[in-house]
Amino acid sequence: MRKAALCFSVLALGVVTAAGAGTFYVPVVQPSASDGHRLPTHLWISNLGTGETSYRTSFLPVGVDGAAFKSIAESAPQKVKVGRIQVVDDAAESGRTGLLAIEAESELQVDAWVETRHGRQTFMGGLPIISEANRFEAGSEAFLNGVSPVRTAQLALVNVGADSTSCSVDFVRMDGTLAGGNAQVVLPAVSMKLFDDALGLSGMTEDVSVRATCDQPFYAFSVEKNPRNSRVSFISPANEAKLAPVTAEATAPIVFERPGQIHFATKATPKLKQAVPVTKALQLDRLVWDLDITVGPWNAQAPACAHNIAFFHRGRFRSNCFSNLNAFGPNKYWMKNNQNIDQPAGANTNNRINFRFQQGTTYHVNYVFDAVNKQVHVILQEGGHDVAHLDMPATAQNHILTVPATGLMLEMGNLTNQVGCEVASLGWTWSNLRLTMFPH
């Protein structure tokens, strides 16, 4: 694992993070660029807590039984000061594929991505961080929706159990019928296995869902490569087979993507944070984010309060929030948004519309922050059709949205003990994030 010399401040965010304390795993898959060179896995390790903390790492190469490999406890601790980010420019060890195991002493957030360049465009494909919060338990089923014999470069299975595991993998159509596969795979304890075509995906004639189940706790994901520009992204697993959305080809100079399921709100993890990295500070004319949200039950104690869809900001809340989109339930039935970019303390612009979100329905949100014209446009879609529009003023100074070198932060969901009329959205699902940035 090669650390960059850069280590810079991260703005105060609170201490509820995507990873938190404990052990989690970063897949290092080494996909290739269009010219054949390998693409490194980049990491940001952020201390969002209130005191200095440390972490330890151990690299588990593909094909090695993690139970017999070097213990994390044997590695030297790496310290991270309060409010700092440690940048790792290549998570691989000696150029190998495998799992980077990270044991955090206290609240740390780890974000990983692979960067692809095509002409003047930069694409950042966010990698899943595997932990106890998002792993699949033994006997459960994980679905990788929208895998394709054209776009899918590899399928990956990860055993996060303490013993070896036997897994079953097959391909299913959207109607639930079997499309092929039914392969049996054995993985050593704490290990990852990558499949180019051993599972038979190339024989499929349509996009399908990969269904995987194992007898130890596990995880699954796919490595996607766009055949036109070699853009790399990763599909994260969902709890059920769904029709994968068809997204337009990105034309913006800077794109960050997280296909697949990102967050499912539970009592243990009601809220998730997703960092969006940038390579340098930016000045934007326009920023657009797209996200799918599947509505679950309204909060039983306060159904008419704010159920967070997306809270997007520059690291600080005051004067730095460009999107705070919420759904309100019975007795209100609103969709409401506010923003406070470059505004003084206590000031914001906001708007709400009457809209009744239906439980069990997946909605697509298209959110445009137009700094040039100082406007926000929100389009809500269901099944590819517009069902709601919300417009309001934006307030970027000098008609430019600035982005710090520390990037952006997306928060999905609220805590169970959130202050005020903001409530947890247990049973709601967030999927298929894409953020596009248009520099000035």
N, C-alpha and C positions, 0 to 999 in steps of 0.2 A: 504494500500500500504506500503510494508516494504522496506525501503532503506537499501542497504548495506553500510558498513563503507567506502568502497572504493570510492574514487573520484580522478581521475587522469587527466593528461593533454591530450588534443587532439591536434594534430599537425595542423598548419595553413592550412585551406582548402578554404578560401573565404567565402562568405556569402549567396550564392544561395543554398538553402537546399531543402530537400524533403518535409519538412513540413512548414518551415518559421514561420511567425507570424500568429495569429488567433487561432481558436479553431479546434482541431482535436480529434479523438477518437481511442482508442486502444481496440480491442476486447479481453476480458479475458474469455477463454472458459473452462479452467481446464480439458484438456484431461487426460486420465488415462494411466499410464505406464503398462507394461506387468504384474507387480506384484500387480497392482490395486491402487497404490498411485497416487495422482494427480500430474500433471506436472505444475509447476508455469510458469507464463509469465514473462520473463526477459525484462528489458528496459535499453537502454542507452539514456540519455538525454544530448545532446551535444550543447555547446555554440560555434557556428562557426562565431559569429559576432565580432565586434570591441570594444565592451564595455560590462560591466556586465549586465546581464538581469535576468528576473524572470519569473516564470510561476505559475499557480494555477491549482489545480485538483479537480475533483469531481467524485466519483464512482457511476455509475447508475446500480444497480442490475437488472438482468433479471426479468421481470414481474412488474417493477416499471415504472410509467409514468415519463419520464425525465422532463416534464414541471412542475411537482409538487415536484420535488426532490430538494435537497439542491443546491442553486445557486453556480456556480464556484466562483463568487465574494465574497462569504462568507468564502471561505477557505483561509488559510494563504499563502502568497506568498513564493515560494521557489527560492532562488537566485542561479545563476550559474555564476561563474566567467569566464572571457574570456579564451578561449582555454581549458576549462575543460569539463569532462564528469561526470555526476552524474549517478551512477549505482543503479538500482532498481532491487532487486533480486526476488520480487514477487509483481506483480501489483494488485493482488486481495485484496479485503477488506473482512476480516473475512472469507476467503475461498470461497467467492461467485463468481459466474459467472456474467458477465455484461460488461458494457462499462466504460473504464476509460477516462473521458473527460479531456483534457489538453488545457488550454488557455495560449498561449505564448505571452509575451509582445513584443518581437522582434524575431530576427532570431534564432530559435532553431531547431535542428534536433532530432527527436525521432525515434528510431529503436527498434523493439520488436521481440522476438523469443521464441520458446519453444524448450528445449533441451531434446533429448532422447538418452539413452545409451543402447547399446546391445553388451555384451562382451567387447571387447577392442575398439569398434567403438563409435563415438560420432556424432550424427546428430543434426543439428540446422535448424528448420523450421521457416523461416521468416514470421511474421504476417503482414497483410496489415495495414497501418495507414490510417484511413479514414479522409478525409478533403474535403474542397470545390473543391480542385484541381482534385480529382479522384472520387468523388461521382457521381451517376447517377441522372440526373434530372427527375422530375416528368413526367411520360408518356414514358420515354425511356425504352429500353430493355437491361438487363444485362444477359450475358451467362457464366455459369460455365461449361467449356469444359472438358470432360473426367471423369465426376463423375461415380462411379461404385457401384453396390450393394455389392461388395466384399471389396473395399478399403475405401469407403466414410463412415465415422462414423457419421457425422452430417452435416446438411445444416443450414446456418445462414442467416437471413435477418436483416438489420439494417435500422431503420427509423431515418434519420438525419434532418427531417423536424420539424417545430414548432408545427404542429398539428398531430393528429392521421392519419394513412394512411391505405388504403386498397390495398393489393397486390395480384397479380395473378401469380401462379407458375405452370409451366408444364415442361414436358420432351420432347425434340426433338431429332430426329436422324440427322446424318450428311447431309442427303438429304433434310432436312427441314420438314419432315413429323412428325406428332405428335406421340410420343411413349407412352404417358400417362400423368397422373397428372391432371392439370387444377384445382388446389386447390386455394381457396380464403382465404387470411390471413389478419387479422387486427392487426396492431401494434400501441401502444400508441406513443405519441410524444417522440422523442429522446430516442429510446429504441432498444434493440436487442432481437430477439427470435431465439432459437435453436431448430432444429427438428431432432430427432433421426430417425423416420420413419413415421411421421404423414403425409408426403407428398407422400408416396407410392414408394419411391426409391427401397425398397427391392423387389418389384414386377417386376422390370426391369430385362431383360435377357441379356442385352448388356450395354456397356458404352454409355452414352448419354450426352447431354448438358442440363443443367437446365436453363430454360428461366424465368426470373422474371421481372415484371414491377409493379410500385407503383404510386399512385397519389400524393406522396410527394417525395422530394429528398431522395434517398435510396442507399444502398450498399448491396452486397451479397457475400458470400464466403462459402467454404466448408472445413470441417476438415477431413483430410485423415489419415488413419492409415494402415501401411503395415502389413498384417496378419502374415508375417513371423518373423518380428523383432520388431513390434509395433512402428516403426518409424513414427512420427507425422509430417505432412506438411499441408499446406493450399493452396487451389486453389483460386486465385483472379479472378474477373470477366473480361470478354472481351466484345467488342462491337458487336461481331457476333459469330455465331456458327462455330467452326473449329474442325478439327480432332486433338485430343490431341496427342502430340508426345509420342512414346514408348521409355522410357529410360532404359538403362541397370541398373541392381542392383548395387548400389554403394558399392565398396569394400575398399575404403580408410578409414583410421582411423578417419578423420574429414571431415564432409560434411555439407555444408550450401545450402539450397534449397529455391527458391521462385517460385513454379509452377504458371501457369496462366499469365495473362497480368500484367506487372509491370509498364510500362510507355507508354503513348500515347502522343507524342509531340504536343503541341498547342502553340499559341502565349502567353497564360497566363503561361504555364509551359513547356517551350521548353526543359528544362534540368532537370534530376532527379539524385539524389545521393542515393545510397544504401550502407549502412554500412554492413560489414561482421564482426561480433564479434568473438573474440577468448577468451578462458578462461585464457590464459597465453601467454607470448612470446614464439614463436616457431622457430625452425630451420627446414627447409624443403629441402628434396631432389627434390621434384617435386610438382608443383601446376598445376591443370587443371581446366579451367572453360568452361562451355557450356552455350549457350544463343541463343534464337531464335530472329531474327530481320526481321520484315516485312517492306519492302522498300516502302516508300511513294513518293511524288513528289520531284524532285530535287529542291533545293533552286532557286527561280526565279531570284534573283539578281546575284548569283554566283554559277551556277550549277557545275562548274568544281572545286570548292573548297572542303575542307574536310568536309564530313558529318560524325559525330562521331558515331561509333558503340559501342565501349567500351573503356573507359579510366580507367584503374585499377591501383591503387597505394597504397602505405603504409601510406598515410596521407600527405606527402609532394610530390611536383612535381619533384624537382631536386634530382637526384640519387635514386629515390624511385618508379619510374614508371616501372612496368613489362609488361604493355600492353597498347598501344595507337593505336587502330585499327580503320581505317577510310575508307569510300567509297568516290570515286570521280566520278562525273558525266560527262555529255557531253563534248567533246574535250579532255578528259583524260581517263575516264573509267578505274580507277585503284582500287585495294585494296592495302592499304599501312599500315604498322605497324612499330612502333619504340618502344624502351625500353632504359632505362638509369640506371638500377639497379647498385648501388655502383660505378657509373661513376663520374668523376670530372665535374664541372660546364661546360655546353655547349656540353658535349660529349654524344653520343648515338649510338646505332646500329639500322639500319633500312633496310627495303626492301619493294619493291612494285612489283606487278604483274599486267598485263593487265586483267581486268575482268569487264564485263558489267552487273551491277546489274539491274534487271528488276523490274519496279514498280509493286506493288501489289503482289509480290512473297515473300514468307517466306523462309528465309535461316537459317540453323543451323550452328553455329560457334562452333568448338571444338578447344580450344587453350591450348597448353601444354608448360609450362615453365619448362624445364629440367635443373635444376641447376647443377646436377652431370656432365652432358656432355656439359653444357653451350650452349644449343640449344633451340630455340623457333620453334614450329611447329604449323601452323594454317591450319585447314581443314575446307573448306566451303562446306556445303551439301545442296542439294535441293531435297525434296521428298525422303530422305534416300540415295541419291547417291552423291558421291563426285563430285564437279564441279570445285574446285580450291584448290591449295596447295600453301602455302607460308612458307619458312624456312629462318631462320636467326640466327646469333650468339646471345647468352645471356651472361651476364657479372657478375653473382653472385660471390662475393668474396669467396674464399676457397671452391667453388663448393657447397655452401649452400645459400638458399634464406631465410633470416631472416624475421620474421613477428613480429612487436611490440605488446605489450599487448593491445594497442589501436585498433588493428585489421586492416582491409583493407577497402578501399573505392572504389566503382564502380560508375563512372559518365557516364550517358547515354544521348547523345545529346549535342548540343552546345547552347549557349545563342544567342538571336537575335542580340545582339550588340557585339558579340565576336570580339576580335582584330585579324587582319591578315586574311589569307585565310582559316578561320574556320567558318562555317555557321550553322544556325539552320536547323534541319531536320523535319519541321512541317509535321504532318501526318504520321510519321514513328512510328512503334510499337515495343516494347521490351517485351519479354515473356520468361518464363521457364528458370530461372537462376539456375544453379547448380555449386558450387565451391567445389572441392575436394583437400585436402591437405595431403601430404605424409611426415610425419616427418622423420628427419635424424636418 
